[in-house]
Amino acid sequence: MEDKKKKLPELIRTETTRRGFLRGTAVAAGSAVAMATIGSLAPKSAQAQAKPPEPKKDPMKFLFAERQNCTGCRACEYACSVYHTGVVRPSVSRIHVLKYKDSIDVPVLCWHCNDAPCIAACPTTPKAIQVDPKSNGIILNEKICLGAKCLKCQEACPAQYVWANPDTGQPLICDMCGGDPECVKACSAQSGNPQGPCLMANKLGFGVNMAYRAVTPEQAGADLMFLTFYPNVGGKRITPVKTAKTKKARR
């Protein structure tokens, strides 16, 4: 019995030592796993921090329209109104789609004319509308704009583009969304093949805006209607010759 009593403390000590060893081994293994996990994450974090920022896109300064591609989806109006007001409200959009004779959809947009007749017509000092040098967009100073009392800019627009805000009476003019037009992105998302988008943007104008601006929405609708219902034999898009016959046909 005495031998057993003597051996009992040794057994307890041995068992305790064994448990401590196992516990220590588990802790060490857990620490190793944690260190390995941290080690595997660290390079990714460092790599993410070292990743160079995406290059900034050149601001778009001009809008163009392939009017014959317009389907009347009005995604441009929705995108524009959401960007500027936070809600879908086509009546306050800076771009709008005209329904010509209930048959033809005509996108009506600002051509950002080089000589900006809308700004020249603004009577306030300083001008209530200015050109953003970075995006070429038209910026309205709502504090000094005379709104419905004036609208000289609307009268001066050769493309009959400028609309008045139904709430304030002030003009709704395209600011190019700071150089990344939302209408163009919405149009591209809605378009399909083989018919591409009707709205495009570019950082260069190539003088096209000066040629387009003389065409009113009604004239564009009349030409599109002629092309739609009286196509040429080859099926290619043509510019109608304005003759007495074509005028009668349009009526």
C-alpha positions as CSV (number, residue, x, y, z in Angstrom):
1,M,0.0,0.0,0.0
2,E,2.8,2.3,0.8
3,D,4.4,1.7,-2.6
4,K,1.1,2.6,-4.2
5,K,0.8,5.8,-2.1
6,K,4.3,6.8,-3.1
7,K,3.5,6.2,-6.8
8,L,0.2,8.1,-6.8
9,P,1.8,11.6,-6.7
10,E,4.1,10.7,-9.5
11,L,1.1,9.5,-11.6
12,I,-0.7,12.8,-10.8
13,R,2.3,14.8,-11.7
14,T,2.9,12.8,-14.8
15,E,-0.8,13.2,-15.9
16,T,-0.7,16.9,-15.2
17,T,2.5,17.3,-17.1
18,R,1.0,15.3,-20.1
19,R,-2.2,17.5,-20.1
20,G,-0.1,20.7,-20.0
21,F,2.0,19.4,-22.8
22,L,-1.1,18.6,-24.9
23,R,-2.7,22.0,-24.0
24,G,0.5,23.8,-24.9
25,T,0.7,21.8,-28.2
26,A,-2.9,22.9,-29.0
27,V,-2.1,26.5,-28.2
28,A,1.0,26.4,-30.3
29,A,-0.9,24.8,-33.2
30,G,-3.6,27.5,-32.9
31,S,-1.0,30.2,-32.9
32,A,0.7,28.7,-35.9
33,V,-2.6,28.6,-37.8
34,A,-3.4,32.2,-36.8
35,M,0.1,33.3,-37.9
36,A,-0.3,31.5,-41.1
37,T,-3.7,33.1,-41.7
38,I,-2.4,36.5,-40.9
39,G,0.6,35.8,-43.1
40,S,-1.6,34.8,-46.0
41,L,-3.7,37.9,-45.6
42,A,-0.9,40.4,-45.2
43,P,0.4,40.0,-48.8
44,K,-3.1,40.5,-50.2
45,S,-3.6,43.6,-48.1
46,A,-0.3,44.9,-49.1
47,Q,-1.0,44.1,-52.7
48,A,-4.4,45.9,-52.5
49,Q,-2.7,48.9,-51.1
50,A,0.1,48.8,-53.7
51,K,-2.5,48.5,-56.6
52,P,-2.2,51.6,-58.7
53,P,-5.5,53.7,-59.0
54,E,-7.4,53.4,-62.2
55,P,-6.5,56.1,-64.6
56,K,-9.1,58.9,-64.8
57,K,-11.1,59.0,-68.0
58,D,-10.9,62.0,-70.2
59,P,-14.1,64.1,-69.7
60,M,-16.6,63.9,-72.5
61,K,-17.4,67.3,-73.9
62,F,-19.9,66.7,-76.7
63,L,-23.0,64.6,-77.3
64,F,-24.0,63.1,-80.6
65,A,-27.1,61.3,-81.8
66,E,-27.8,58.7,-84.4
67,R,-31.4,59.6,-84.4
68,Q,-32.5,56.7,-86.6
69,N,-31.4,54.3,-83.8
70,C,-33.7,55.8,-81.2
71,T,-36.3,53.3,-80.0
72,G,-38.1,55.7,-77.7
73,C,-37.2,53.7,-74.5
74,R,-36.5,57.0,-72.7
75,A,-33.8,55.4,-70.6
76,C,-31.9,58.6,-71.2
77,E,-34.6,60.7,-69.5
78,Y,-34.8,58.4,-66.5
79,A,-31.0,58.3,-66.0
80,C,-30.7,62.1,-66.3
81,S,-33.5,62.8,-63.9
82,V,-32.2,60.3,-61.3
83,Y,-28.7,61.7,-61.6
84,H,-29.8,65.3,-61.0
85,T,-32.8,64.9,-58.7
86,G,-32.6,61.4,-57.2
87,V,-35.9,60.3,-58.6
88,V,-37.3,59.1,-62.0
89,R,-39.0,62.2,-63.4
90,P,-38.7,62.8,-67.1
91,S,-40.2,66.3,-66.9
92,V,-37.0,67.6,-65.2
93,S,-34.6,65.7,-67.4
94,R,-31.9,67.6,-69.4
95,I,-32.6,65.5,-72.4
96,H,-35.9,64.5,-73.8
97,V,-37.5,62.4,-76.5
98,L,-40.0,64.0,-78.9
99,K,-42.8,61.9,-80.3
100,Y,-43.2,63.2,-83.8
101,K,-46.7,62.7,-85.2
102,D,-47.2,59.8,-82.7
103,S,-44.9,57.7,-84.9
104,I,-41.2,58.7,-84.7
105,D,-39.1,59.1,-81.6
106,V,-36.6,62.0,-81.8
107,P,-33.9,62.5,-79.1
108,V,-33.6,66.2,-78.4
109,L,-30.3,67.2,-76.8
110,C,-27.9,70.0,-76.3
111,W,-25.2,70.3,-79.0
112,H,-22.9,72.4,-76.8
113,C,-22.4,74.9,-79.5
114,N,-18.9,76.5,-79.8
115,D,-20.4,80.0,-79.8
116,A,-23.0,79.2,-77.1
117,P,-25.9,81.4,-78.3
118,C,-27.8,80.6,-75.1
119,I,-25.1,82.1,-72.9
120,A,-24.8,85.1,-75.2
121,A,-28.5,85.8,-74.8
122,C,-28.4,85.6,-71.0
123,P,-29.1,89.2,-69.8
124,T,-27.8,88.9,-66.2
125,T,-24.4,90.3,-65.0
126,P,-22.6,88.1,-64.3
127,K,-24.1,85.5,-66.6
128,A,-26.5,83.0,-65.0
129,I,-25.2,80.3,-67.3
130,Q,-21.6,79.5,-67.8
131,V,-19.5,76.8,-69.6
132,D,-17.6,74.3,-67.4
133,P,-14.1,74.4,-69.0
134,K,-13.4,70.8,-68.0
135,S,-16.6,69.1,-69.3
136,N,-17.9,71.8,-71.6
137,G,-21.3,71.4,-69.8
138,I,-23.6,74.3,-69.3
139,I,-23.8,75.2,-65.6
140,L,-26.8,77.2,-64.3
141,N,-26.5,79.6,-61.4
142,E,-30.0,79.2,-59.9
143,K,-29.5,82.1,-57.5
144,I,-29.2,84.8,-60.2
145,C,-31.2,83.1,-63.0
146,L,-34.4,85.0,-63.8
147,G,-36.3,81.8,-64.7
148,A,-39.7,82.1,-66.3
149,K,-39.4,86.0,-66.3
150,C,-36.7,85.7,-68.9
151,L,-35.9,82.4,-70.7
152,K,-33.9,84.3,-73.4
153,C,-31.7,81.2,-73.5
154,Q,-34.6,79.2,-74.7
155,E,-35.4,81.6,-77.4
156,A,-31.8,81.7,-78.6
157,C,-31.3,77.9,-78.8
158,P,-31.1,77.1,-82.5
159,A,-32.0,73.4,-81.9
160,Q,-35.1,74.3,-79.8
161,Y,-33.6,72.2,-77.0
162,V,-34.0,74.2,-73.8
163,W,-37.0,73.3,-71.6
164,A,-38.1,75.1,-68.5
165,N,-38.2,73.4,-65.1
166,P,-41.9,72.9,-64.2
167,D,-41.2,73.7,-60.6
168,T,-38.9,76.7,-60.8
169,G,-39.3,78.0,-64.4
170,Q,-35.6,78.0,-64.8
171,P,-33.9,76.4,-67.9
172,L,-32.9,72.7,-67.9
173,I,-29.6,72.6,-69.8
174,C,-27.1,69.8,-70.1
175,D,-24.1,69.9,-67.8
176,M,-22.6,66.7,-69.3
177,C,-22.8,65.2,-65.8
178,G,-19.3,66.5,-65.1
179,G,-17.9,64.8,-68.2
180,D,-19.5,61.3,-67.8
181,P,-23.0,61.6,-69.3
182,E,-25.5,59.3,-67.7
183,C,-27.8,59.4,-70.7
184,V,-25.1,57.9,-72.9
185,K,-24.4,55.0,-70.5
186,A,-28.2,54.3,-70.2
187,C,-28.6,54.3,-73.9
188,S,-25.7,52.0,-74.4
189,A,-27.1,49.6,-71.8
190,Q,-30.5,49.5,-73.5
191,S,-29.3,49.2,-77.1
192,G,-28.8,45.9,-78.9
193,N,-27.4,44.4,-82.1
194,P,-27.4,45.1,-84.9
195,Q,-28.9,48.4,-83.9
196,G,-26.5,50.3,-81.7
197,P,-27.1,53.2,-79.3
198,C,-28.5,56.5,-80.5
199,L,-26.5,58.6,-78.0
200,M,-22.8,58.9,-77.9
201,A,-20.2,61.2,-76.3
202,N,-16.7,62.3,-77.2
203,K,-14.1,64.6,-75.9
204,L,-13.8,66.2,-79.3
205,G,-16.6,67.8,-81.3
206,F,-15.1,67.7,-84.8
207,G,-17.4,70.6,-85.6
208,V,-20.4,68.3,-86.0
209,N,-22.4,70.1,-83.4
210,M,-22.3,73.3,-85.5
211,A,-24.0,71.4,-88.4
212,Y,-26.5,69.5,-86.3
213,R,-27.8,72.5,-84.4
214,A,-29.6,74.0,-87.3
215,V,-31.9,71.0,-87.5
216,T,-35.0,71.4,-85.3
217,P,-36.7,68.4,-83.7
218,E,-39.6,68.7,-86.1
219,Q,-37.3,68.7,-89.1
220,A,-35.5,65.7,-87.8
221,G,-38.8,63.9,-87.2
222,A,-39.9,64.6,-90.7
223,D,-36.7,63.3,-92.2
224,L,-36.8,60.2,-90.0
225,M,-40.4,59.5,-91.0
226,F,-39.5,59.8,-94.6
227,L,-36.6,57.4,-94.1
228,T,-38.7,54.9,-92.2
229,F,-41.7,54.7,-94.5
230,Y,-40.0,55.4,-97.8
231,P,-36.6,53.7,-97.7
232,N,-34.4,53.7,-100.8
233,V,-34.0,50.5,-102.8
234,G,-30.5,49.6,-101.4
235,G,-31.7,49.9,-97.8
236,K,-28.9,52.3,-96.9
237,R,-29.5,55.5,-94.9
238,I,-29.8,58.5,-97.2
239,T,-30.3,62.2,-96.8
240,P,-33.7,63.0,-98.5
241,V,-33.6,65.5,-101.3
242,K,-36.1,68.2,-100.5
243,T,-38.2,68.5,-103.6
244,A,-41.9,69.2,-104.2
245,K,-42.6,65.4,-104.4
246,T,-41.0,64.7,-101.0
247,K,-42.9,67.5,-99.4
248,K,-46.2,66.1,-100.7
249,A,-45.2,62.6,-99.6
250,R,-44.5,63.9,-96.0
251,R,-47.9,65.5,-95.8
